[in-house]
Amino acid sequence: MVIIGLYVIGVAVLVALLFAVVWFVFGRGEDLPPVDRGTTLTRLPRAGISGDDVRRLVFAQTIRGYNTAEVDWALEKLAREIDELRDVVSELSGRDVADTGSLPTVQVPPIEP
């Protein structure tokens, strides 16, 4: 009977030590706090958005699809970037016309199906 009691106590001590080691190594298993309402995890750079940035976009999913506020924010940011790029292109084209007196020509490769 004493041997069984020592065995149970030994196993309990071993389990407690193993639990303590795992707890200190891996943490207490706490969940991250919830994200504040109105905060998005969708990220885009402030300027100089590239195609890879757009391809890496991830939106939070809701019951009926994606979070519309996040999608609207990303589309507005992309629209502003396109507008800025078009302004730069038109400004540079205007400089070209002023310098040479004719519109520049650009070769556009055909789109493959």
C-alpha positions in Angstrom: 0.0 0.0 0.0 2.9 2.4 0.8 4.4 1.7 -2.6 1.2 2.6 -4.4 1.0 5.9 -2.4 4.6 6.7 -3.2 4.0 5.9 -6.9 0.9 8.3 -7.0 2.8 11.0 -5.2 5.8 10.6 -7.6 3.5 10.7 -10.6 1.8 13.9 -9.3 5.1 15.6 -8.7 6.4 14.6 -12.1 3.1 15.9 -13.7 3.4 19.2 -11.7 7.0 19.7 -12.8 6.1 19.0 -16.5 3.2 21.4 -16.3 5.4 24.1 -14.7 8.1 23.7 -17.4 5.5 23.9 -20.2 3.8 26.9 -18.6 7.1 28.8 -18.4 8.3 27.9 -21.8 5.1 28.4 -23.8 3.3 30.9 -21.7 -0.1 30.7 -20.0 -2.1 30.3 -23.1 -3.6 33.8 -22.9 -5.6 35.0 -25.9 -4.7 38.3 -27.5 -7.1 41.1 -26.6 -9.8 41.8 -29.2 -9.1 44.5 -31.8 -10.8 47.8 -31.0 -14.0 48.4 -33.0 -13.3 50.4 -36.1 -9.7 49.2 -36.3 -8.6 47.4 -39.4 -5.8 45.0 -39.9 -5.6 45.8 -43.6 -2.3 47.5 -44.4 -1.1 49.5 -47.4 2.0 51.8 -47.6 1.4 55.5 -47.3 2.7 56.1 -50.8 4.2 54.2 -53.7 1.8 51.3 -53.7 3.0 48.4 -55.8 1.1 45.6 -57.4 2.5 43.2 -54.8 1.1 45.4 -52.0 -2.3 45.1 -53.6 -1.9 41.3 -54.1 -1.1 40.9 -50.4 -4.2 42.7 -49.2 -6.3 40.7 -46.8 -9.7 41.8 -45.6 -11.6 40.7 -42.5 -14.5 38.3 -43.3 -17.9 38.8 -41.9 -21.1 36.7 -42.2 -22.0 38.1 -45.6 -18.5 38.5 -47.1 -15.7 41.0 -46.5 -15.9 43.9 -44.1 -17.1 46.7 -46.4 -15.4 49.5 -44.5 -12.0 47.8 -45.1 -12.7 47.3 -48.8 -13.9 50.9 -49.2 -10.8 52.1 -47.4 -8.5 50.1 -49.7 -10.3 51.1 -52.9 -10.2 54.8 -51.9 -6.4 54.6 -51.1 -5.8 52.9 -54.5 -7.9 55.5 -56.3 -5.9 58.3 -54.7 -2.6 56.6 -55.8 -3.9 56.2 -59.3 -5.0 59.8 -59.5 -1.6 61.0 -58.2 0.2 58.8 -60.8 -2.1 60.2 -63.6 -1.3 63.7 -62.5 2.4 63.0 -62.7 2.0 61.4 -66.2 0.0 64.4 -67.5 2.5 66.8 -66.0 5.4 65.0 -67.7 3.4 64.8 -71.0 2.8 68.5 -70.8 6.5 69.1 -70.4 7.2 66.9 -73.4 4.7 68.8 -75.5 6.3 72.1 -74.4 9.8 70.9 -75.2 9.2 69.2 -78.6 5.9 70.7 -79.7 4.3 67.3 -80.3 2.7 64.6 -78.1 5.0 61.7 -77.2 4.2 58.3 -78.7 4.3 55.1 -76.7 4.4 51.5 -78.0 1.9 49.4 -76.2 2.4 45.6 -76.4 -0.6 43.6 -77.5 -2.5 41.8 -74.7 -2.3 38.0 -75.0 -5.5 36.1 -74.4 
